[in-house]
Amino acid sequence: MNGTKRVVFGAVLTLWPMAVAWANPATVDVFANTRYSDNIDKRASGNEEGDFEHRVGLGINKASDPGTCETAIGGDIAFVTYQHGTNSDEVSADLNASGNCQPNRNVRWSARGSVRDVRTTTEAPDSPDNRERRNFFATGPSFIAYPSRLDTLTLNVEYQMTRFQESTEDDSDRVVTTGRWQHLFSRNFNGGLALSQSNIEYRRTEEELTRRTANGFFSWQRGNGAWNGELGYSWLESEQGPLANDSEGVTGELGYSYQWGKGTSAFAQVRRSITDVSSEVDLRIPGLDLNLTETSAVVVTAFKVGAGQQWTGRTRTDLSVSATRSDYEASGTTEDRLSSELSLSHKLTENLSGRSSVGYAREEFGQSGDDQRDTVRGQLGLDYRRTRDLTLNASIGHETQSADSQGARNYDENWIQVGVRYNLR
């Protein structure tokens, strides 16, 4: 874009969420930050190129009071420019919005959406030239019946739309129909059965998917611990011209969380899904990246555990470990990831806080595991609250990747970032 277009687009980007926020009372922040990287696109050693990434935007956080209609929106949206032109100017966003209206106890209409940056190809590092924006929107009615005081029957019909900035062959439209029976077995235990069918159409490739799922689900609160899960079977049928592929198998999820007093918490989750790359499954499985250059049908198996400890009123640590496996059915390729992160936050003074984190990730591509990459990253940061509404921040970091395969990159990146954030209301 030329300079004039950038200015106009930046103004639209700034005013649109501001108008939404002011129309409905919300917390609105304006922010600006500059990040310098000596290897902005994480290129192989010897081909590094440094650049300044400038980012200006808005943060919005709003939740309406309980009532017939409830809405919520939260996240950041920013205009990003690169001083030396290493990448194109772009709009970056991490926004989630939801709303529902229930005029009576038998009918509800819901809508939800998200805008976020995703990794285009998982075989390249997470860098500006390997990200694109994904827009997701879903809406539809729910019809609710109460056969008894302890039973609830629900029929949901939802239209879902997914659009990608670059990978337009993965743009999709789908209609999801779900029937659920839920029973309250006790004050702390409920469960039921669900049947679901999704009819998915990829706009550019004209591929059609039909996904059917039958499962049982439960939720159980016991003391300071909470269990939730589901177990069932899924079928995924794909048709593209004369080509047809079928995938099926056991799917489900099991999660447990526990709280020790006010300072210590832990959780664990395991999940297996048969899905496609335009779905929202990565939002439900933190740390999962789906390869948008691959086929649509994918079987995802994921496991994650984590713990948090509030040592004092000033100091907190958090630890998480996750493992994911993605099996792309049509091509027969697999991707395995193991990652861990340890973070520490400490309040140095009344207005100054410090933070740090270290992380490790191992990625393996292909069933033989010959293509293997190990990534280590770390960062240190400071946040200074100058006034109730004004916060200054600064951070430095390093990331390095070592790879065994010939086609993968060995790279190092050092970066530094400074920024300011101001609360308008």
C-alpha positions in Angstrom: 0.0 0.0 0.0 1.2 3.5 -0.7 1.4 6.1 2.1 -2.1 7.6 1.6 -3.8 4.2 1.7 -1.9 3.3 4.8 -3.1 6.4 6.5 -6.7 5.9 5.5 -6.6 2.2 6.4 -5.0 3.0 9.7 -7.7 5.6 10.5 -10.5 3.1 9.7 -8.8 0.5 11.8 -8.6 2.9 14.8 -12.0 4.4 14.6 -14.1 1.2 13.9 -13.4 -0.6 17.3 -13.4 2.8 19.1 -17.0 3.4 17.8 -18.1 0.0 18.9 -16.6 0.5 22.3 -18.1 4.0 22.8 -21.5 2.8 21.7 -21.4 0.3 24.5 -19.4 1.2 27.7 -16.1 -0.7 27.6 -12.5 -0.5 28.7 -10.4 0.9 25.8 -6.6 1.1 25.6 -4.5 2.7 22.9 -1.0 1.3 22.6 2.2 1.7 20.5 5.3 -0.3 20.5 8.5 -0.8 18.5 10.3 -4.1 18.3 13.8 -4.5 16.7 14.9 -7.9 15.6 18.3 -8.8 14.1 16.6 -11.7 12.2 13.1 -10.5 11.6 12.0 -13.5 9.5 14.1 -16.1 11.4 16.1 -16.9 8.3 19.0 -19.4 8.3 22.3 -18.4 9.7 24.2 -16.2 7.2 21.0 -14.7 5.6 19.7 -12.7 8.6 18.0 -9.4 8.0 17.2 -6.9 10.8 14.3 -4.5 10.9 12.1 -2.4 13.2 8.5 -3.5 13.6 6.2 -0.6 14.6 2.8 -1.4 15.9 -0.1 1.0 16.9 -3.6 -0.1 17.8 -6.4 -0.5 20.3 -7.2 -2.9 23.1 -10.9 -3.5 23.9 -12.5 -5.3 26.8 -16.3 -5.2 27.3 -18.9 -7.4 28.9 -22.5 -6.4 29.2 -24.5 -6.9 32.4 -26.7 -10.1 32.6 -30.0 -9.7 30.9 -32.0 -10.8 27.9 -29.1 -10.1 25.7 -25.5 -10.5 26.8 -22.3 -9.5 24.8 -18.6 -9.6 25.3 -15.6 -8.5 23.3 -11.9 -8.6 24.2 -8.5 -8.4 22.6 -6.2 -6.2 20.5 -6.2 -4.9 17.0 -3.2 -3.1 15.5 -1.7 -1.6 12.3 1.8 -3.0 11.8 4.5 -1.5 9.6 8.2 -2.5 8.9 10.7 0.4 8.8 13.0 -1.3 6.2 10.3 -3.0 4.2 11.2 -6.6 5.0 7.5 -7.4 5.2 4.3 -5.8 3.9 2.3 -3.5 6.2 -0.6 -5.3 7.7 -3.4 -5.4 10.1 -2.8 -7.8 13.1 -5.5 -8.9 15.5 -6.3 -11.1 18.4 -10.0 -10.4 19.1 -12.8 -12.6 20.4 -16.4 -11.6 20.5 -19.6 -13.3 21.6 -23.2 -12.6 22.3 -26.6 -14.2 22.8 -30.2 -13.2 23.3 -32.7 -15.4 25.0 -36.2 -13.8 24.9 -37.7 -16.8 26.7 -36.5 -20.0 28.3 -37.1 -22.0 25.1 -35.3 -20.0 22.4 -31.8 -18.6 22.3 -29.9 -16.9 19.4 -26.1 -16.9 19.7 -23.2 -15.4 17.7 -19.5 -15.5 18.2 -16.4 -14.6 16.2 -12.7 -14.3 16.4 -9.9 -12.6 14.4 -6.4 -13.8 15.0 -3.0 -14.4 13.3 -2.2 -18.0 12.5 0.9 -19.8 11.2 0.6 -20.5 7.5 3.0 -23.5 7.2 4.2 -25.4 10.2 7.4 -26.4 8.5 8.7 -22.8 8.7 9.3 -20.7 11.9 6.6 -18.5 13.4 7.7 -15.2 11.8 5.9 -12.2 10.1 6.3 -13.7 6.6 4.7 -17.0 7.8 1.6 -15.5 9.4 -1.8 -14.7 8.1 -5.1 -13.4 9.5 -8.0 -15.8 10.0 -11.5 -14.5 10.5 -14.1 -16.8 12.0 -17.8 -16.1 12.5 -20.7 -18.3 13.7 -24.3 -17.7 14.5 -27.6 -19.6 14.8 -30.5 -20.5 17.0 -31.0 -22.9 19.9 -34.3 -24.5 20.8 -34.6 -25.7 24.3 -37.1 -28.0 26.0 -37.4 -29.2 29.6 -39.1 -32.7 29.8 -38.5 -32.7 33.5 -36.9 -30.7 36.3 -33.6 -32.6 35.8 -33.6 -33.0 32.0 -32.8 -30.6 29.2 -33.2 -31.2 25.5 -31.4 -28.8 23.1 -31.3 -28.5 19.3 -28.6 -26.1 17.9 -28.3 -25.0 14.3 -25.3 -22.9 13.5 -23.8 -21.4 10.4 -20.0 -21.0 10.5 -17.8 -19.0 8.2 -14.0 -19.1 8.0 -11.9 -16.8 5.9 -8.1 -16.7 5.5 -6.0 -13.7 4.4 -3.7 -15.7 2.1 -4.8 -19.4 2.1 -8.1 -18.7 0.4 -8.4 -22.3 -0.8 -9.1 -23.1 2.9 -12.0 -20.6 3.1 -15.1 -22.6 4.2 -18.7 -22.4 5.0 -20.4 -24.9 7.2 -23.7 -25.7 8.8 -23.6 -27.6 12.1 -26.6 -29.3 13.6 -26.4 -30.7 17.1 -28.9 -32.4 19.4 -28.2 -32.8 23.1 -29.8 -34.4 26.1 -28.5 -33.4 29.5 -29.4 -34.8 32.9 -28.6 -33.4 36.3 -27.7 -36.5 38.3 -26.8 -34.6 41.4 -25.9 -31.1 42.5 -22.3 -31.6 41.4 -22.6 -34.1 38.6 -24.3 -33.8 35.2 -24.0 -35.6 31.9 -25.7 -36.6 28.7 -25.6 -37.6 25.0 -25.0 -35.6 21.9 -25.4 -36.2 18.1 -23.9 -33.8 15.6 -23.5 -33.3 11.9 -21.4 -30.8 10.1 -21.8 -30.1 6.3 -18.6 -28.2 5.2 -17.9 -26.7 1.8 -14.5 -25.3 0.8 -15.2 -22.3 -1.5 -12.2 -22.4 -3.8 -11.4 -26.1 -4.1 -15.1 -27.2 -4.1 -14.2 -29.9 -1.6 -17.1 -31.1 0.5 -16.8 -32.6 4.0 -19.4 -34.3 6.1 -18.6 -34.8 9.7 -20.8 -36.9 12.1 -20.2 -37.4 15.8 -22.0 -39.3 18.5 -20.7 -38.9 22.1 -21.5 -38.9 25.7 -20.3 -36.1 28.0 -20.1 -35.3 31.7 -19.1 -32.6 34.2 -18.3 -33.4 37.9 -17.3 -31.1 40.7 -15.7 -32.8 43.7 -14.3 -30.6 46.5 -11.7 -28.3 45.0 -11.3 -30.5 41.9 -13.4 -30.5 38.7 -13.6 -33.2 36.0 -15.1 -32.8 32.5 -15.0 -34.9 29.5 -16.7 -36.6 26.5 -16.2 -39.8 24.6 -17.6 -40.9 21.3 -17.0 -41.7 17.7 -16.6 -39.5 14.7 -16.9 -40.0 10.9 -15.4 -37.6 8.4 -16.2 -38.0 4.7 -14.4 -35.9 2.0 -15.4 -35.5 -1.6 -13.7 -33.5 -4.3 -14.7 -34.4 -7.8 -14.1 -38.1 -8.3 -11.9 -38.4 -5.2 -13.3 -39.5 -1.9 -11.6 -40.1 1.5 -13.1 -41.4 4.7 -11.7 -41.0 8.2 -13.3 -42.4 11.4 -12.3 -43.3 14.9 -12.8 -42.8 18.6 -12.8 -39.1 19.7 -13.0 -37.5 23.1 -11.7 -35.3 25.8 -10.9 -35.6 29.4 -9.9 -32.7 31.7 -9.2 -32.2 35.4 -8.3 -29.1 37.4 -7.6 -28.6 41.0 -7.2 -25.6 43.3 -5.3 -25.7 46.6 -6.4 -22.7 48.6 -5.9 -19.3 46.8 -2.3 -19.8 45.7 -1.8 -23.1 43.9 -3.6 -24.6 40.9 -3.0 -27.4 38.4 -4.7 -28.9 35.4 -4.4 -31.7 32.9 -6.2 -32.3 29.6 -6.1 -35.0 26.9 -8.0 -34.7 23.6 -8.5 -36.6 20.3 -10.4 -34.9 17.4 -11.1 -35.7 13.8 -11.4 -32.3 12.2 -10.2 -30.0 9.3 -7.8 -27.0 9.1 -10.5 -24.3 8.9 -12.1 -25.4 12.2 -11.6 -23.7 15.6 -9.9 -26.7 17.1 -6.7 -24.9 17.7 -8.5 -22.4 20.0 -9.5 -25.3 22.2 -6.0 -26.8 22.2 -3.5 -24.2 23.2 -0.2 -24.5 21.3 -1.6 -26.4 18.3 -0.7 -25.2 14.8 -2.4 -26.7 11.8 -0.6 -26.7 8.4 -2.7 -24.6 6.1 -0.7 -25.9 3.1 -1.8 -29.5 3.8 -5.1 -31.4 3.2 -8.3 -30.6 5.0 -8.9 -33.8 7.0 -6.6 -34.1 10.1 -6.6 -36.2 13.2 -5.4 -34.3 16.3 -4.2 -35.9 19.5 -3.2 -33.5 22.2 -2.1 -33.6 25.9 -1.4 -30.6 28.2 -0.6 -30.3 31.9 0.1 -27.1 33.8 0.5 -25.7 37.3 0.5 -22.2 38.8 1.9 -21.1 42.2 1.4 -17.7 43.9 4.3 -17.8 46.3 3.7 -14.4 47.9 1.6 -11.3 47.1 4.5 -10.2 44.8 5.7 -13.4 43.1 4.0 -16.0 40.9 5.3 -18.9 38.7 3.4 -20.9 36.0 4.6 -24.1 34.2 3.0 -25.8 31.2 3.9 -28.9 29.2 2.0 -29.9 26.0 2.3 -32.5 23.3 0.3 -32.7 20.1 0.2 -35.0 17.1 -1.4 -34.1 13.8 -2.1 -36.8 11.2 -3.0 -35.5 7.8 -5.1 -38.2 6.2 -4.9 -37.6 2.5 -1.1 -37.1 2.3 -0.3 -39.5 5.1 2.1 -37.0 6.8 2.4 -36.5 10.5 3.6 -33.7 12.7 4.6 -34.1 16.4 5.2 -31.3 18.8 6.4 -31.2 22.4 6.7 -27.9 24.1 7.1 -26.5 27.6 7.2 -23.0 29.2 8.1 -21.7 32.6 7.2 -18.1 33.5 7.9 -15.9 36.5 6.4 -12.6 37.5 7.5 -10.5 40.4 6.4 -7.1 41.7 9.6 -5.1 42.3 8.0 -2.0 43.7 4.5 -0.5 43.9 4.7 0.6 40.3 7.3 -1.6 38.8 6.9 -5.3 37.9 9.3 -7.8 36.3 8.6 -10.8 34.2 10.6 -13.6 32.6 10.0 -16.8 30.7 11.9 -19.7 29.1 10.5 -22.2 26.7 11.5 -25.2 24.7 9.8 -26.9 21.7 10.7 -30.0 19.7 9.0 -30.6 16.3 9.2 -33.7 14.2 7.8 -34.1 10.7 7.1 -37.4 9.1 6.6 -40.8 10.6 10.3 -41.6 10.7 11.1 -38.5 12.8 14.2 -37.7 10.6 13.0 -34.1 10.2 13.5 -32.8 13.7 13.8 -29.2 15.0 14.6 -28.0 18.5 13.7 -24.4 19.5 14.7 -22.6 22.7 13.5 -19.1 23.6 13.7 -16.8 26.6 12.8 -13.3 27.5 13.0 -10.7 30.3 10.6 -7.7 30.7 9.7 -4.8 32.9 6.3 -3.0 33.2 6.2 0.4 34.8 2.8 1.9 35.8 3.4 5.6 35.6 -0.2 6.5 36.6 -3.5 4.6 36.9 -4.0 4.8 33.2 -0.5 4.9 31.7 1.9 1.9 31.5 5.4 1.7 30.0 7.0 -1.6 29.1 10.3 -2.9 27.8 11.6 -6.4 27.1 14.4 -8.3 25.5 14.6 -11.9 24.2 16.5 -14.5 22.3 15.4 -17.5 20.2 17.5 -20.2 18.6 16.6 -23.3 16.5 18.7 -26.2 15.6 17.6 -28.7 13.0 18.8 -32.2 11.9 17.3 -32.3 8.4 18.8 -30.7 5.4 15.8 -28.5 4.4 15.2 -27.0 7.8 16.6 -23.8 9.2 19.2 -23.3 11.9 18.7 -19.7 13.1 19.3 -17.3 15.9 17.2 -14.2 16.7 17.8 -11.4 19.3 15.2 -8.8 19.8 14.3 -5.8 22.0 10.9 -4.1 22.4 9.7 -0.9 24.0 6.0 0.2 24.3 3.4 2.4 25.9 -0.2 1.7 26.7 -2.8 4.2 27.8 -6.3 3.5 29.2 -8.9 5.9 27.7 -11.8 4.7 29.9 
